[in-house]
Amino acid sequence: MLVRRHVPRLESTLRARAHAHAHAHAHAHAYAYAHALRPLLASQCTRLRFSSTSAAHPERIAVLGGGIAGLSSAYFASKEFPNSKITVYESGPDTGGWIKSKRVEVPGGHVLFESGPRTLRNATPTAHLMQELGLVDDLIFTKRTEPGAKNRFIYYPDRLNRLPSEAPGIGDVFSLWRSGILDGFLGMVKEPLQPKRSVSLSDETVGSFLERRVDKRIANNIISAVFHGIYAGDIWQLSAKTLLSMAWQLEGKYGTALGGFFRMQSENPTSQQQVIAHPYDVEVARALNSDIDISLDLAQNLKDASMFSFKNGLQTLAKGLQDAMEKTGNIEIKLNSPVASFKMAEGQEQKVEIIAGSDANKTTENYDVVISTLRNASLTPYVTVMTVNLYYDNPNLLPVEGFGYLIPQSIPFEQNPERALGVIFDNSALKGQDTAPGTKLTVMMGGHWWNGFEGYPDEEEGLEMARAVVERHIGIKDTPIAHHVNLSKDCIPQYTLGYEDRLKDFAASLQDEFKGRLRVVGNQFNGVGVNDCITGAWNVARGLRGDGWKSRSCGLDRVQDSRPWVVLNASDMAYKKRDDSKSDPFKP
């Protein structure tokens, strides 16, 4: 086919441009990239051969799910196809998924409670989205130099231990060492001497990887706490290949993770930091640079910030998306419309049939393209998390100032019978959402600890459990004057052992059944964070661009891409201002 015949010419062009614009030492890197791109370029023939339709754009697009991934997918798809009719199906009465912000009146003013995610870190698609939605003036930032960014704690064995945010002093190291939290840390020194994993080992748990490479105590005392904060998960169940992917790849390439990192730096003749990345991720980063332009002021604010949110909470983002889509005229959001089933339409091989709506009012519609954020039960289990927001009128209750603390798996039951995951010091972590002085906390409980529970605590029980946690751990005995208890059932997918292989099988089955008419996105596929979902949505919409919607892709191109990981400059993965190449606020 024409594209296949031009692959050698494309490779040659890439090499020639690299030679013309880079130093001589970079030529080998350019050749490696050109060679790595060959199978991808050739594969476009297969992808573009699929559809016989002559339509310039899909007439009808359905998005299943009105959480942040679904809303973002619909928004970005409408940008690609402004003449397509797009329908969003949401099973509940509201959009936004797990993002829930609630303003509560208290004596002296009001406070904001977040039941789900509450802060974001810098990510290019999210910044672009906020800018397009006109939400920049509503942003509030926590700078990297503020205590809410610098001070993060782990509760071990019976007190808070501050984790160094920069080079620690002798006093910091001694304090951590005395607590016992650094037991096993000498294993880091010996890591480069550990034998390389067996070639037959296709995956292992995060805990097993750290035990084999470093020390089990590091896994249980430190890393398990971090994973409680991100995944509410058990490191002895979660996949190292997926969640410690860079360390996994470094060991595979160099025989050692830590030693491999330093070898990767030493093999580069320049002073630029090196990273190892999947070629598909490199292409996505370059596509972002090509497609997106962020104002210099916003870029600088994000560069200086450790995290950010909105004055009225993260629900501002979901509401901004919904408001923008309602103004387009080509997007319809159907609330209280759960999807009962979807399949290829009989007699119309290039259409997907969707049955959705309440039991009393189900409708059947056919679509050219479907973007689904719905979960697949065989791919991952889920965990349930309870959050309890507590507000006290005394502003001086916290023993320390900072973001909060996480609780590792090594803490005995007697010190954590509620099975808390961590506590966030909300008004220390992020300022500017409350008008009343006081102390605001969020206690997170459950996660993998509550797996197998037949029932969960009710609101009253949850409140008492949260109060017991903060009294036992940080000595707060006061009675909160306002609170909010929220139970998010099955909210966080768990990328357990063997996840990548299951995802590959799932992708193949989707392609076989839907022939490219169904794309998937969301926290079960792209990562559990808000930024992950938005980036995934942007990338799925990019995959539909032009004739991409006629291809056989299911939105899981990365896991189906077997090219080896490549070493490159970290700056190659960073956002760069197109209009001012000398001012690169995202460059490390």
Secondary structure as the mmCIF struct_conf table of DSSP 4:
data_model
#
loop_
_struct_conf.conf_type_id
_struct_conf.id
_struct_conf.beg_label_comp_id
_struct_conf.beg_label_asym_id
_struct_conf.beg_label_seq_id
_struct_conf.end_label_comp_id
_struct_conf.end_label_asym_id
_struct_conf.end_label_seq_id
HELX_RH_AL_P HELX_RH_AL_P1 LEU A 2 ARG A 5
TURN_TY1_P TURN_TY1_P1 HIS A 6 HIS A 6
HELX_RH_AL_P HELX_RH_AL_P2 VAL A 7 HIS A 21
BEND BEND1 ALA A 22 ALA A 22
HELX_RH_3T_P HELX_RH_3T_P1 ALA A 24 ALA A 26
HELX_RH_AL_P HELX_RH_AL_P3 HIS A 27 ARG A 49
BEND BEND2 PHE A 50 PHE A 50
BEND BEND3 ALA A 56 HIS A 57
BEND BEND4 GLU A 59 GLU A 59
STRN STRN1 ARG A 60 LEU A 64
BEND BEND5 GLY A 67 GLY A 67
HELX_RH_AL_P HELX_RH_AL_P4 ILE A 68 GLU A 80
TURN_TY1_P TURN_TY1_P2 PRO A 82 ASN A 83
BEND BEND6 SER A 84 SER A 84
STRN STRN2 LYS A 85 TYR A 89
BEND BEND7 SER A 91 GLY A 96
TURN_TY1_P TURN_TY1_P3 GLY A 97 TRP A 98
STRN STRN3 SER A 101 VAL A 106
TURN_TY1_P TURN_TY1_P4 PRO A 107 GLY A 108
STRN STRN4 GLY A 109 GLU A 114
BEND BEND8 SER A 115 GLY A 116
STRN STRN5 LEU A 120 LEU A 120
HELX_RH_AL_P HELX_RH_AL_P5 THR A 124 LEU A 133
TURN_TY1_P TURN_TY1_P5 GLY A 134 GLY A 134
HELX_RH_3T_P HELX_RH_3T_P2 VAL A 136 ASP A 138
STRN STRN6 LEU A 139 LYS A 143
TURN_TY1_P TURN_TY1_P6 ARG A 144 THR A 145
BEND BEND9 GLU A 146 GLU A 146
HELX_RH_AL_P HELX_RH_AL_P6 PRO A 147 LYS A 150
STRN STRN7 ARG A 152 TYR A 155
BEND BEND10 PRO A 157 ARG A 159
STRN STRN8 LEU A 160 LEU A 163
HELX_LH_PP_P HELX_LH_PP_P1 PRO A 164 PRO A 164
BEND BEND11 SER A 165 ALA A 167
HELX_LH_PP_P HELX_LH_PP_P2 PRO A 168 GLY A 169
HELX_RH_AL_P HELX_RH_AL_P7 ILE A 170 SER A 179
TURN_TY1_P TURN_TY1_P7 GLY A 180 PHE A 185
HELX_RH_AL_P HELX_RH_AL_P8 LEU A 186 LYS A 190
HELX_RH_3T_P HELX_RH_3T_P3 GLU A 191 LEU A 193
BEND BEND12 GLN A 194 GLN A 194
HELX_LH_PP_P HELX_LH_PP_P3 PRO A 195 SER A 198
TURN_TY1_P TURN_TY1_P8 VAL A 199 SER A 200
STRN STRN9 THR A 205 THR A 205
HELX_RH_AL_P HELX_RH_AL_P9 VAL A 206 ARG A 213
TURN_TY1_P TURN_TY1_P9 VAL A 214 VAL A 214
HELX_RH_AL_P HELX_RH_AL_P10 LYS A 216 ILE A 218
HELX_RH_PI_P HELX_RH_PI_P1 ALA A 219 ILE A 223
HELX_RH_AL_P HELX_RH_AL_P11 SER A 224 TYR A 231
TURN_TY1_P TURN_TY1_P10 ILE A 235 GLN A 237
STRN STRN10 LEU A 238 SER A 239
HELX_RH_AL_P HELX_RH_AL_P12 ALA A 240 LEU A 243
TURN_TY1_P TURN_TY1_P11 LEU A 244 LEU A 244
HELX_RH_AL_P HELX_RH_AL_P13 SER A 245 TYR A 254
BEND BEND13 GLY A 255 GLY A 255
HELX_RH_AL_P HELX_RH_AL_P14 ALA A 257 SER A 266
TURN_TY1_P TURN_TY1_P12 GLU A 267 GLU A 267
BEND BEND14 PRO A 269 GLN A 272
STRN STRN11 GLN A 274 ALA A 277
HELX_RH_AL_P HELX_RH_AL_P15 PRO A 279 ASP A 291
HELX_RH_AL_P HELX_RH_AL_P16 LEU A 296 ASP A 304
STRN STRN12 ALA A 305 PHE A 310
TURN_TY1_P TURN_TY1_P13 LYS A 311 ASN A 312
TURN_TY1_P TURN_TY1_P14 LEU A 314 LEU A 314
HELX_RH_AL_P HELX_RH_AL_P17 GLN A 315 THR A 328
BEND BEND15 GLY A 329 ASN A 330
STRN STRN13 ILE A 331 LYS A 334
TURN_TY1_P TURN_TY1_P15 LEU A 335 ASN A 336
STRN STRN14 VAL A 339 MET A 344
HELX_LH_PP_P HELX_LH_PP_P4 ALA A 345 ALA A 345
TURN_TY1_P TURN_TY1_P16 GLU A 346 GLY A 347
TURN_TY1_P TURN_TY1_P17 GLU A 349 GLN A 350
STRN STRN15 VAL A 352 ALA A 356
BEND BEND16 GLY A 357 GLY A 357
TURN_TY1_P TURN_TY1_P18 ASP A 359 ALA A 360
BEND BEND17 ASN A 361 ASN A 361
STRN STRN16 THR A 363 TYR A 367
BEND BEND18 ASP A 368 ASP A 368
STRN STRN17 VAL A 369 SER A 372
TURN_TY1_P TURN_TY1_P19 ALA A 377 LEU A 379
STRN STRN18 TYR A 382 TYR A 392
BEND BEND19 ASP A 393 ASP A 393
TURN_TY1_P TURN_TY1_P20 PRO A 395 ASN A 396
BEND BEND20 PRO A 399 VAL A 400
BEND BEND21 GLY A 402 PHE A 403
STRN STRN19 GLY A 404 LEU A 406
TURN_TY1_P TURN_TY1_P21 GLN A 409 SER A 410
BEND BEND22 ILE A 411 ILE A 411
HELX_RH_3T_P HELX_RH_3T_P4 PHE A 413 GLN A 415
TURN_TY1_P TURN_TY1_P22 PRO A 417 GLU A 418
STRN STRN20 ALA A 420 PHE A 425
HELX_RH_AL_P HELX_RH_AL_P18 ASP A 426 ALA A 429
BEND BEND23 LEU A 430 LEU A 430
BEND BEND24 GLY A 432 GLN A 433
BEND BEND25 THR A 435 ALA A 436
BEND BEND26 GLY A 438 GLY A 438
STRN STRN21 THR A 439 GLY A 447
HELX_RH_3T_P HELX_RH_3T_P5 HIS A 448 TRP A 450
TURN_TY1_P TURN_TY1_P23 ASN A 451 GLY A 452
BEND BEND27 GLU A 454 GLY A 455
HELX_RH_AL_P HELX_RH_AL_P19 GLU A 459 ILE A 474
BEND BEND28 ASP A 478 ASP A 478
HELX_LH_PP_P HELX_LH_PP_P5 THR A 479 PRO A 480
BEND BEND29 ILE A 481 ILE A 481
STRN STRN22 ALA A 482 PRO A 493
STRN STRN23 THR A 496 THR A 496
TURN_TY1_P TURN_TY1_P24 LEU A 497 GLY A 498
HELX_RH_AL_P HELX_RH_AL_P20 TYR A 499 PHE A 514
TURN_TY1_P TURN_TY1_P25 LYS A 515 GLY A 516
BEND BEND30 ARG A 517 ARG A 517
STRN STRN24 LEU A 518 VAL A 520
BEND BEND31 GLY A 522 GLY A 522
TURN_TY1_P TURN_TY1_P26 ASN A 523 PHE A 525
BEND BEND32 ASN A 526 ASN A 526
BEND BEND33 VAL A 528 GLY A 529
HELX_RH_AL_P HELX_RH_AL_P21 VAL A 530 LEU A 544
TURN_TY1_P TURN_TY1_P27 ARG A 545 ASP A 547
HELX_RH_3T_P HELX_RH_3T_P6 GLY A 548 LYS A 550
BEND BEND34 SER A 551 ARG A 552
BEND BEND35 GLY A 555 GLY A 555
HELX_RH_AL_P HELX_RH_AL_P22 ASP A 557 GLN A 560
HELX_LH_PP_P HELX_LH_PP_P6 ARG A 563 TRP A 565
STRN STRN25 VAL A 566 ASN A 569
HELX_RH_3T_P HELX_RH_3T_P7 ALA A 570 MET A 573
BEND BEND36 ALA A 574 ALA A 574
TURN_TY1_P TURN_TY1_P28 ARG A 578 ASP A 579
TURN_TY1_P TURN_TY1_P29 SER A 581 LYS A 582
TURN_TY1_P TURN_TY1_P30 PRO A 585 PHE A 586
#
